[in-house]
Amino acid sequence: MVSVDKVYSTINSLANKDQRSSVGPSVFNSFSSVAMADIIDDIRITIKNDKLGLVYGKIEKDRLEYAKDALNYFYVIGSGLTFSTDIFLRPVNLESLEDLFYSDDKIDKLESYKHLTLLRKMGKHLSPDNEDADANIYYLVTEGGYKVFPSTVEDSITATYYRKWASPKWTYMEVNGTAVYNGSANDAQDFELPERFFDDLVYRIAIMVGINIRDDKMLQPLFGEKQIDEKENVS
């Protein structure tokens, strides 16, 4: 993951070179969450474009690999779901569901109760213990989780899904009136992104803080000439 302290230190180093006052923890944490959200949105767009066949060229394909790598941080496999009051509860950290499984077998999703009625009229069996080739179980998305059919299924349901990302937070303690990083705090949180996203995070936060990122002499030690050119072309 990208160190929140490394990003914070870099931002304040850039602010100092731009002859600005230092960026305080609360401002940094606020902008960090925005930058993180923006990057996640870009990652989703890249993945969506790939599914639509809109990813071309080396740069776009590299971005796709970066996006897939980043999503691995949030992918949860085989998480058991809790059964309560006729439904399997949605995981509290769920962002988007991929699939549900019953004893390692993928479960088909129902679009509505009408869909279930249609399947029954077609003679589809709804018992997981039925040895018929058509035997299957299904699930329907509800407000609080997932309704599984038949109702006799009350356990052995697992999920694969993308979880919510945690908001980055630079935590600190006061030492002689100065904020000093405290990475052992319970609410300390690094950026849940691969290290390769460090430059992107710094660039986005610097813009929001108001640092003059157009100054190539200031940025070159951090990004290098090639990366500066690429960022200028995008902005």
C-alpha positions in Angstrom: 0.0 0.0 0.0 1.0 3.6 -0.4 2.3 5.1 2.8 0.0 8.0 4.0 3.0 9.5 5.9 5.2 9.4 2.7 2.4 11.2 0.7 1.9 13.7 3.6 5.6 14.5 3.8 5.9 14.9 0.0 3.0 17.2 -0.1 4.5 19.5 2.6 7.8 19.4 0.8 6.2 20.6 -2.4 4.3 23.2 -0.4 7.5 24.5 1.1 9.2 24.7 -2.4 6.1 26.6 -3.6 6.6 29.0 -0.7 3.3 28.0 0.8 2.4 27.3 4.5 2.4 23.7 5.5 -0.6 21.5 4.9 -2.3 20.6 8.1 -3.5 17.0 9.0 -7.2 17.8 8.7 -6.9 19.4 5.3 -4.6 16.6 4.0 -6.9 13.9 5.2 -9.9 15.5 3.6 -8.2 15.9 0.2 -6.7 12.4 0.5 -10.1 10.9 0.6 -11.2 12.9 -2.4 -8.1 11.8 -4.3 -8.6 8.2 -3.4 -12.2 8.3 -4.5 -11.3 9.9 -7.8 -8.7 7.2 -8.5 -11.1 4.5 -7.7 -13.6 6.0 -10.1 -10.9 6.2 -12.8 -10.1 2.5 -12.1 -13.8 1.5 -12.6 -14.0 3.5 -15.8 -10.9 1.7 -17.1 -12.3 -1.7 -16.3 -15.6 -0.8 -17.9 -13.9 0.4 -21.0 -12.0 -2.9 -21.2 -15.3 -4.8 -21.1 -16.6 -2.6 -23.9 -13.5 -3.2 -26.0 -12.3 0.4 -25.7 -8.8 -0.2 -24.4 -6.2 0.4 -27.1 -2.5 1.0 -27.2 0.3 0.4 -24.7 -0.5 3.3 -22.4 -4.2 2.3 -22.1 -3.3 -1.4 -21.6 -0.8 -0.5 -18.9 -3.5 1.5 -17.2 -5.8 -1.5 -17.4 -3.1 -3.7 -15.7 -2.7 -1.1 -13.0 -6.4 -1.0 -12.5 -6.7 -4.7 -12.2 -3.8 -4.8 -9.7 -5.5 -2.1 -7.6 -8.8 -3.9 -7.5 -7.1 -6.9 -6.0 -6.9 -5.0 -2.8 -10.6 -5.0 -2.5 -11.6 -8.4 -3.8 -13.0 -10.7 -1.1 -13.2 -14.5 -1.9 -15.4 -17.1 -0.2 -16.7 -14.9 2.7 -19.4 -16.8 4.6 -22.7 -15.0 4.9 -24.8 -14.8 8.1 -28.4 -16.2 8.0 -31.0 -14.1 9.8 -34.8 -13.9 9.5 -35.1 -15.7 6.2 -32.3 -13.9 4.4 -28.5 -14.0 4.2 -27.2 -10.6 5.3 -25.2 -8.4 3.0 -21.6 -7.9 4.2 -21.2 -4.6 5.9 -18.1 -3.7 3.9 -19.6 -4.7 0.5 -19.2 -2.3 -2.4 -20.4 -4.6 -5.2 -21.3 -8.2 -5.3 -19.7 -10.6 -7.9 -21.3 -14.0 -7.1 -22.9 -16.1 -4.4 -22.1 -19.8 -3.9 -23.7 -22.7 -2.2 -21.1 -25.3 -1.1 -18.7 -24.0 -3.8 -21.3 -24.1 -6.6 -22.3 -20.8 -8.1 -25.9 -19.7 -7.5 -28.0 -18.2 -10.3 -29.4 -14.7 -9.6 -33.2 -14.1 -9.9 -34.3 -10.8 -11.4 -37.6 -10.9 -9.6 -40.2 -13.1 -7.9 -41.8 -13.4 -11.4 -38.6 -14.9 -12.6 -38.8 -17.6 -9.8 -42.4 -18.3 -10.8 -41.4 -18.8 -14.4 -38.6 -21.2 -13.4 -41.1 -23.3 -11.4 -43.5 -23.4 -14.3 -40.6 -24.6 -16.5 -40.2 -27.5 -14.1 -36.9 -26.3 -12.6 -36.2 -28.1 -9.3 -35.3 -25.9 -6.3 -33.8 -28.5 -4.0 -30.1 -28.6 -3.5 -30.4 -32.3 -2.5 -32.2 -33.2 -5.7 -30.1 -35.4 -7.9 -31.9 -34.3 -11.1 -29.7 -32.5 -13.6 -31.9 -29.5 -13.5 -31.6 -29.2 -9.7 -30.5 -25.7 -8.7 -30.9 -23.0 -6.1 -31.3 -19.3 -6.7 -31.0 -16.0 -4.9 -32.9 -12.7 -5.1 -31.4 -9.4 -4.0 -33.4 -7.8 -1.1 -33.0 -4.6 0.9 -31.0 -6.2 3.6 -29.2 -9.0 1.8 -30.1 -12.1 -0.3 -33.1 -14.3 -0.3 -32.1 -17.9 -1.2 -34.5 -20.4 -2.7 -35.5 -23.0 -1.6 -36.1 -21.6 1.9 -34.6 -24.8 3.4 -31.1 -23.4 2.7 -29.9 -21.7 5.8 -26.2 -22.1 5.7 -23.2 -22.8 3.4 -23.7 -19.6 1.4 -20.5 -17.7 0.6 -19.8 -14.6 -1.5 -17.1 -13.1 -3.7 -17.3 -9.3 -3.8 -15.5 -6.0 -3.9 -15.3 -4.4 -0.5 -15.4 -0.7 0.3 -12.1 1.1 0.5 -11.0 2.6 3.8 -10.5 6.4 3.9 -6.8 7.3 4.3 -5.9 9.1 7.5 -2.6 10.7 8.6 -2.8 10.3 12.4 -0.6 12.3 14.7 0.3 13.4 18.3 1.3 16.8 19.5 5.0 17.2 20.4 6.0 20.7 21.6 3.1 22.1 19.5 4.1 20.2 16.4 2.0 17.4 14.8 4.2 14.2 14.6 3.0 11.2 12.7 1.6 8.4 14.9 1.3 5.3 12.7 0.3 3.1 15.7 -3.0 5.0 16.3 -6.1 2.8 16.0 -7.5 4.9 13.2 -4.3 5.3 11.2 -4.9 4.3 7.6 -2.6 4.1 4.5 -3.8 4.5 1.0 -5.2 1.1 -0.1 -3.5 1.3 -3.5 -0.4 -0.3 -4.9 2.8 1.7 -4.6 2.7 2.7 -8.3 -0.1 5.0 -7.5 2.1 7.2 -5.2 2.8 9.8 -7.9 -0.8 10.0 -8.9 -1.9 10.6 -5.4 0.7 13.3 -4.7 -0.2 15.0 -8.0 -4.0 15.1 -7.3 -3.6 16.2 -3.7 -1.1 18.9 -4.7 -3.6 20.3 -7.2 -6.4 20.4 -4.6 -4.1 22.1 -2.0 -3.2 24.7 -4.6 0.5 23.9 -5.1 1.9 25.3 -8.4 2.4 21.9 -10.0 3.1 23.6 -13.3 6.6 24.3 -12.1 8.7 21.6 -13.8 11.8 22.4 -11.8 9.9 21.7 -8.6 8.2 18.5 -9.8 11.1 16.8 -11.7 12.8 15.4 -8.6 9.5 13.8 -7.7 8.1 12.6 -11.1 10.7 12.9 -13.7 10.5 14.6 -17.1 8.5 11.8 -18.9 5.8 11.6 -16.2 5.4 15.4 -16.0 4.8 15.5 -19.8 2.2 12.7 -19.5 0.4 14.5 -16.6 0.4 17.8 -18.5 -1.2 16.1 -21.5 -4.0 14.6 -19.4 -4.8 17.8 -17.4 
